[in-house]
């Protein structure tokens, strides 16, 4: 393919991706099967909105700038450029999503050629889940884009080492967009250190029977670590250390220590949930299948795999480990896998490459047994995302046992069969190659599937949340103080001052003594306090503390399959209760 044709195809892919992301940008996100919590948008852009409207970053004790300084800065830039509003806040994830597509194309082009790059770019540009997430003003899309940038530039550094410095900077920015990107920092550091270790130790190379890394690869690894250290050092010096107590609280006490249990049985439970608790993998099952096959193939030729290939595998495996440790039950945490799965699947579907080297047929029993854990994991992801479908009713009721047992049994059978039938299985896999016609058919099927889902949403789209935010502003005086997390969610189309109450953080400590805050905003359907968790305890407690509260207005919103209603209460028609 000529360079001109390639660039034309890239522009067409980006144009399609842009259309999917900017059409009806004020519309409500889908309420099922994607995992977007719309009222979190206002909470995460809180500091940027404060700065744009009130010329100060902090107006209360909820300050997510310490969780996500990079995202906050980008949102502030959007508000300064376009004003404060729903579509303005969503320009950041829209641009992040398009940048991720372009970066994936660049990385795949450097790694495997233009055909593979276009295949992956088309898949990512139209992927329904990725499209819908990159239309929502939440931090995960921007974090994921910096991860894609780190991977793409690392892959490009194998030819032009200077890109390694950019890869390190991108990894640091991913971390300071959301600390959950620590898994990717660990992955890229690990691969760079492996490269440098092989370059420094001839004895190890002889033992592993590998050649020395190319000088460009070695320099790229060096520059990656240097870029990471430099960018991280600057951010730590200018932001983290001056605000250490806040940074530590938000990123450790609030985000880690108060969240999941780390007992062995809980870790096993979260690991078993990975492909089952959400329909994330099921909705892109063919991509998952291709990605898992590619992962196994890269692992089989690990010693000769390119740095970009190895980092894709580490991206997935270390990321799955992070979810197992922290939280595999929340769908937003899976978004970071989509570009990696797409890239891996593209290497198989469009690359015309074999899965495993034919020479692996002669591997001994030790090698076969060493492959078993990886085969079990990859098979479990493939089978688990498939077998959950017939038992979906049980899963929705909170019973995962049938799906877990069935997926585990199928995975065990696959691993045993591979060990027992190793030569024949490897021979078949080494001959497996996706031709251009089949690749085109698979790409067409994936694009049609994703566009069909988008069309289904578009035909049923609503604007309840945007309209409710406008109505809230009309119902309240300018800069009115309003208690509740939902006040943050409904603050993008008005100038109220939301007072966020979290479970032990935010404005929790003085929640019952802020009589200057005259209003409370919360869901009443599906349940009172639905947005605050714990059966709405925080909001219920607040309403009970002001028994004379009265209903001021109700607003139709959309968060669940509905109907959903938000209600605005005034704490008292006259004098408020005395302080406690």
Beta strands, then each sheet from edge to edge (+ up, - down):
strand 1: 481-483
strand 2: 497-499
strand 3: 519-525
strand 4: 550-557
strand 5: 564-570
sheet 1: 2+ 1+ 3+ 5- 4+
end
